[in-house]
Amino acid sequence: MMPHCCISQMIALGLLIFSSQTKPSVSQTAESGSGSGTIDIKLMPFLEVPKEVEQSFAGFYFEPYQPVSTVKTRCRDYCSCSYDGFLADNVANCECDIENVCGGGFPADLSSFNKIRFSWDATSDNTKYISIKGNGRTRIEFLAKFDCDLISGDGGIEQEIGGSDISFQIDDSGLNSVLELEGQQQQYVYNEERSFVNLGNCEIFTRLQFDPKDGVLNLNLKRLQFSASYNPQDVTAGEHVYEWATNGYCWMRDSSDRRMLGGDSQPLSSLSRSLDSEGVNTYELLDLPPDSSSSSRQFGAISAVWSIVMMMASHYFVVQ
């Protein structure tokens, strides 16, 4: 008979394996000025958009949720011809149109890292996915910046990482049943010539572009993650609060100019928006099928761990 201590050790080992499989990944950290590790910028769809902002754009706005914002997302009137940052109160003396803008700010020190990673998540609870379908191009873009007048010396430092040096992964796990039911498959072409990550010059600016393959764009994802390595000596030094806003770049959309939605026939609460440019794309935020829920994956992980424990136990009996 197997000693109780051995059984306990095997179960403990199984639980350790399980915890390592289910524990969420943690970003690397770095001491200030060390210039190593990864800085993460994570975004999710910004759905609570005021009517004035939502009607000016077809597609999905996104807002960052990591790093944790020091300037919470809010919407306000903004002078459209102003070069001031989003936080500036510039409406009183505005000499042009006033528009409604949403935005916020987060702290970041690019000089303390040498790799940047962007994660575009459909949701934080793994219950939805993003579907982009049509025959046009789509761009995933984000811009955040701070006022260069607040620093001296190295505000003009800048480096661009081209699309060929960007690594990306599309998480479409659990979506096979959806694609098979519709008789479809993932269909897109990554356009590295139109993709980039720009750092320095007091800003973080990035774009990933996907083109139709054989005239069809069918891109489905729970998360799009991409990263690029950079030289920490060639970015603005120190921590700064980077501002982002809906009148900049913070979206998944087609690659032509912004335009008004067509008429009032489409309800503002709809999560499906059509685009009309060189091609036509539809953007949707959809529920994941039940069999791809996190609970089913955790059950699978538990089953796998239990199988390992039982296999080890049976091996012990054979040896004995």
VODOVO-605242 format. One record per atom (N, C-alpha, C): residue in three letters; z, x, y. Coordinates in steps of 0.1 Angstrom, whole numbers, plus 5000, padded with zeros to 4 digits. Layout:
alaZXY...
***
This chain:
met500050094988met500050005000met500050095012met499250055022met499150135035met500550125042pro501050245047pro502250245055pro502050165067his503250095071his503150015084his502750095096cys503250225096cys502950305108cys501450325109cys500750345098cys499350375098cys498550245103ile498950135099ile498350005103ile498549995118ser499750025123ser500050005137ser499150105145gln499050225140gln498250325147gln496750285148met496250225137met494850175137met494650065147ile495549965147ile495449855157ile495549905171ala496450005173ala496550065187ala495250125191leu494650205181leu493350265184leu492250165187gly492250055179gly491249945182gly491449885196leu492649865200leu492949805213leu492549905224leu492750035221leu492250135231leu490750135233ile490050125221ile488550115222ile488149995229phe488849885227phe488449755233phe488649765248ser489849825252ser490149835267ser489149925274ser488650025267ser487650115273ser486350045274gln486049945266gln484749875266gln484749765277thr485949705279thr486049595288thr486549635302lys487049745304lys487549785317lys486449805327pro486449745339pro485349765348pro485249905353ser484049945356ser483850085361ser484450095375val484950215377val485550255390val484750365396ser484450345409ser483750445417ser484450575417gln483650685417gln484350815419gln484850815433thr485850895435thr486450915449thr486351055452ala486551085465ala486451225469ala487451245481glu487951365482glu488751395493glu487851415505ser488351385517ser487551395529ser487051525531gly485651535533gly485051665535gly484651735522ser484951685511ser484651755498ser483251755495gly482451645499gly481051635496gly480751625482ser481551555474ser481151525460ser481651395456gly481051335445gly481351205441gly480351095446thr480650975443thr479750865446thr480350765455ile479650725466ile480150615474ile479350485470asp480050375468asp479450255464asp479350155475ile478250085476ile478049975485ile477549855477lys478449755476lys478149645467lys477949515476leu476949435472leu476549325480leu476349205471met476549085477met476348955471met475648865480pro474948755475pro474248665484pro475248605494phe474748595507phe475548545518phe475048395519leu475848305514leu475348165513leu475848075523glu477048105529glu477648025540glu477048055553val475748035554val474948075566val474847955576pro475147965588pro474947855598pro473447805598lys473347685602lys471947625602lys471047705611glu471447755622glu470547825631glu470047955625val470948015617val470548145611val469648115599glu470048025590glu469347995578glu467947955580gln467647875591gln466347825593gln465347935598ser465848045602ser465048145607ser464548245596phe464848215584phe464548315573phe464348245560ala463348295553ala463148245539ala463448355529gly464348335520gly464748435511gly466348425510phe466948535506phe468348535505phe468948645513tyr469848605522tyr470648705529tyr471748755519phe472148885521phe473248945514phe474249005523glu475549005519glu476549065526glu477349165518pro477749275523pro478549375515pro479949325513tyr480449355501tyr481849325498tyr482649445494gln481949555492gln482549685490gln481749795497pro482349885504pro483749895508pro484249775515val485549755513val486249635519val486049645534ser485649525540ser485249525554ser486549535563thr486349615573thr487349615584thr487049515595val485749485595val485249375604val484749265595lys485549155594lys485149045585lys483848975590thr483148925580thr481848855583thr482148735592arg481448725603arg481548615612arg480148595619cys480048475624cys478748435631cys479048405646arg478148445654arg478348435669arg476948435676asp476948395689asp475848405697asp475648555701tyr474348595702tyr474048735704tyr472748745713cys472748835722cys471648855731cys470548925724ser469448865721ser468348915713ser467749045718cys467749075731cys467149185736cys468149305739ser469349285734ser470349385736ser470249495726tyr470549615730tyr470649725720tyr472049765716asp473049675721asp474449695717asp474649665703gly475749705697gly476049675684gly476449525682phe476549485670phe476849345667phe478149305673leu479149395675leu480449355680leu480449335695ala479349375702ala479349375716ala479349225721asp480049205732asp480049065738asp479049075749asn477749045747asn476649065756asn475948935760val476548825758val475848695761val475848665776ala476948695782ala477048645796ala475948695806asn475548815804asn474548875813asn473148885806cys472948805795cys471648815788cys470548775796glu469448845796glu468248815803glu467048765794cys467348735782cys466348695772cys466948585763asp466348555752asp466848455743asp468248485736ile469048385735ile470248405727ile470148345713glu470448425703glu470248385689glu471648385682asn471748305672asn472948305664asn472848415653val473748505652val473748615643val475048625635cys474948655623cys476148685614cys476148825610gly477348885609gly477549025605gly478949065604gly479149195601gly480449245599gly480349395599gly481449465594gly481449605594gly482349665583phe482049785578phe482849845568phe482949995571pro484050055566pro484250205568pro483550285558ala482950395561ala482250485552ala482250625558asp482450725549asp482350865552asp481350925543leu480050935547leu479050985539leu479251135536ser479851205545ser479951345543ser480951385532ser481751285527ser482751315516ser482151295503phe480851255502phe480151235489phe478851295489asn478251295477asn476851355476asn475951255468lys476351135466lys475551035459lys475950895465ile474950815467ile475150675472ile474550575462arg475350475459arg474950375449arg475050235455phe473950155454phe473950015459phe473849925447ser474649825448ser474749715437ser474449585444trp473449515440trp473049385445trp473449285434asp474549215435asp475049125425asp474748985428ala474348905417ala474148765419ala475448695422thr476548725415thr477848675417thr478848775413ser480148755417ser481248845413ser481848805399asp481548685394asp482148635382asp481148625370asn479948685372asn479048685361asn478648555356thr478448455365thr478048325361thr476648285365lys475948365373lys474648325378lys473748445378tyr472448415380tyr471448525381tyr470448485391ile469748585396ile468648565406ile467348565400ser466448475403ser465148465398ser464148465410ile463248565409ile462148575419ile460848565412lys460048465415lys458848435409lys457748405419gly456548455415gly455348425424gly454248525422asn453548555432asn452448655432asn452448745444gly453548745451gly453748835463gly454648945460arg454849035470arg455749145469arg457149105473thr458149175469thr459449145473thr460149275477arg461049265487arg461749385492arg463249355492ile464049455488ile465449445488ile465849545499glu466449505510glu466649595522glu468049575527phe468649685532phe469949685538phe470049785549leu470549745561leu470749845572leu472149825577ala472849935579ala474149935585ala474250055594lys474850045606lys474850155615lys476050145625phe476350255632phe477350255642phe476850325654asp477550315665asp477050355678asp477150505679cys476050575680cys476050725681cys476750775693asp476850695703asp477550735716asp479050765713leu479550715702leu480950745698leu481250885693ile480150955690ile480351085685ile479551185693ser479751315691ser478951415698ser478451515688gly477351575691gly476851685683gly475851655672asp476251585662asp475351565650asp474851425648gly474751345659gly474251215657gly472751205653gly472051315655gly470651305652gly470251355638ile471351395630ile471051445617ile470551325608glu469551355600glu469051245592glu468351305580gln468351235569gln467551275557gln467051155550glu465851165545glu465251045538glu465051085523ile465450995514ile465251015500ile464150925496gly463050975491gly461950895487gly462150815475gly461250715472gly461450625461gly461350695448ser460650805447ser460550875434ser461850945430asp462750955440asp464051025437asp465150915436ile464850795436ile465750685434ile465850635420ser467050625414ser467150575401ser467650425402phe467050335394phe467450195395phe467550135381gln468450045380gln468649965367gln468749815371ile468049735363ile468149595364ile468949535352asp470049465355asp470849405345asp470349265343asp469649245331asp469149115328asp469749075314ser470849125310ser471449095298ser471848945297gly471548885285gly471748745284gly470748655288leu469648705294leu468548625300leu467348605290asn467448675279asn466248655269asn466048515265ser467048435263ser466848295259ser466148215270val466548245283val465848175294val464448215294leu464048345294leu462648385294leu461848335283glu462448335271glu461748285259glu461448135260leu462448065265leu462347925266leu461147885276glu460947965286glu459947945295glu458648015292gly458648085280gly457448155276gly457048275286gln458048335291gln457848435301gln458548565298gln458248675306gln458948795304gln459048865318gln459948965319gln460049035331gln458749095335gln458249085347gln456949125351gln456949175365tyr456949305368tyr456949365381tyr456549505380val456249565392val455949705393val456749765404tyr457549865402tyr458349935412tyr457450015421asn457449995434asn456650065443asn457450175450glu457350295444glu458150405449glu457650455462glu456450435466glu455950485478glu456550405490arg456850275488arg457450195498arg458950185498ser459550255489ser461050255487ser461650385492phe462850365497phe463550485503phe465050455505val465750565507val467150565512val467250655524asn467550605536asn467650695548asn469150705551leu469650825553leu471050845557leu471150935569gly472150915577gly472250995589gly471750925601asn471750995612asn471250935625asn472050805627cys473350815623cys474350705625cys473950575618glu473250585606glu472950465599glu472750485584ile472850375577ile472550375563ile471450265561phe470250305557phe469050215556phe468350235543thr468150135536thr467450145523thr466550025520arg465550055512arg464649955507arg464149985493leu464149885485leu463449885472leu462349785472gln461149815468gln460049715468gln459449705454phe459249575450phe458649545437phe457449465440asp456349505433asp455049445435asp454749365422pro453749265423pro453349185411pro452649285401lys452849245389lys452049315378lys451049225372asp449749265373asp448649185369asp448649055376gly449049055389gly449048935398gly450248845397val451248885389val452448805386val453648885389leu454548815397leu455948875399leu456948785392asn457648835383asn458648755376asn459848855374leu460848845383leu461948935384leu463248855382asn463948885372asn465248805369asn466348905367leu467448885374leu468548985374leu469848925377lys470848985370lys472248955373lys472749055383arg472249175382arg472549285391arg471349385392leu471149425404leu470149535407leu471049655412gln470949765405gln471749885410gln470849995411phe470950065423phe470050185424phe470950295432ser470550415429ser471350525435ser470450645439ala470950735447ala470250845451ala471250955455ser470951085452ser471751195456ser471251245469tyr472151305477tyr471851355490tyr472751475493asn472351545504asn473051665509asn474151615519pro475451635515pro476451585525pro476551665538gln475851775538gln475851855550gln474851795560asp473951715556asp472851665564asp473051515567val474351475568val474651335573val475651345584thr475851235591thr476851235601thr478251255595ala479051345600ala480351375595ala481351275599gly482351255590gly483551175593gly483351025589glu484450955589glu484450815587glu484050735599his483250635597his482850545608his482750405603val482850305612val482650165608val481150135610tyr480550115599tyr479050075599tyr478949925600glu478149885610glu477949735613glu476649695606trp476649575601trp475449515596trp475349375602ala474149315602ala473949185608ala472649125603thr472648995604thr471448915599thr470248935607asn470348995619asn469149025627asn468649165624gly469249225614gly468749355609gly468149345596tyr468649415586tyr468149405572tyr469249395563cys469349275556cys470349255546cys469949135537trp468849165530trp468249055523trp467449095511met467048995503met465948995493met464948905499arg463748945501arg462648865507arg461348925505asp460248855510asp458948915508asp458749025518ser457549085518ser457349205527ser456649175539ser456449055543ser455749025556ser456848985566asp456348955578asp457348925589asp458148805586arg459348795594arg460148675592arg459448555598arg459748435592arg459048315597arg460048195595met459648085602met460447965600met460147895587leu461147835582leu460947745570leu460047635574gly459247585564gly458247485567gly458947345568gly459147295581gly459647155583gly461047135578asp461447005579asp462746965575asp462846905561ser461846925553ser461846855540ser462746935530gln463047065533gln463847135524gln465347135529pro466247085521pro467647075525pro468247215527leu469147235537leu469747365539leu470547405528ser471047315520ser471947355509ser471147405497ser469847395497ser469047435486ser469047585484leu469147635472leu469147775469leu467747825464ser466747745467ser465347775463ser464547775476arg463947895479arg463147895492arg461747965489ser460747895493ser459347945491ser458948035502leu458048135499leu457548225509leu456048215509asp455448225521asp454048215522asp453448335530ser452948435523ser452348545530ser451148595523glu451048715518glu449948765510glu450048695496gly451148655492gly451448585480gly452548485482val452848405472val453948305474val454948335463asn456248355468asn457348375459asn458448265461thr459148245450thr460248155451thr461548225447tyr462548215454tyr463848275452tyr464848175448glu465548195436glu466548095431glu467748165427leu468848105429leu470148145423leu470548045413leu470548085400leu470647995389leu471848025380asp472247925373asp473447945363asp472948015351leu473748105346leu473548175334leu473648075322pro472848095312pro472948015300pro474348035294pro474947935287pro476247945282pro476548065272asp475548095264asp475748205254asp475748345260ser475548355274ser475648485280ser476848495289ser477848405287ser479048415295ser479848535292ser480748575301ser481648685298ser482548665287ser482948535284ser483848515273ser483248535260ser481948505259ser481248525246ser481148675244arg480848755254arg480748895253arg482048965249gln483148915255gln484448965252gln484848935237phe484448815233phe484648775219phe483948875210gly482648905214gly481948995206gly482549135205ala483049175217ala483749305217ala484949315209ile485749205209ile486949195200ile486549195186ser485549125182ser485049125168ser484649265164ala483949335173ala483449465169ala484649565167val485649555176val486849635175val487549605162trp487749475159trp488449435146trp487649485134ser486349485135ser485549545124ser485849695122ile485949765133ile486249905132ile487649925125val488649845130val489949865124val489949835109met489249725105met489149695091met488449805083met487449855089met486649965082met487550085080met488350125090met489250235089met490250205078ala490750085077ala491750045067ala491250055053ser489950005052ser489350015038ser489150155034his488750235044his488550375041his489850445036tyr490950405042tyr492250465039tyr492550425024phe492350295021phe492650255007phe491850334997val490550355000val489650434991val490150574989val490550635000val491050774999val492350774991gln493250674993gln494450674985gln494250644971
***
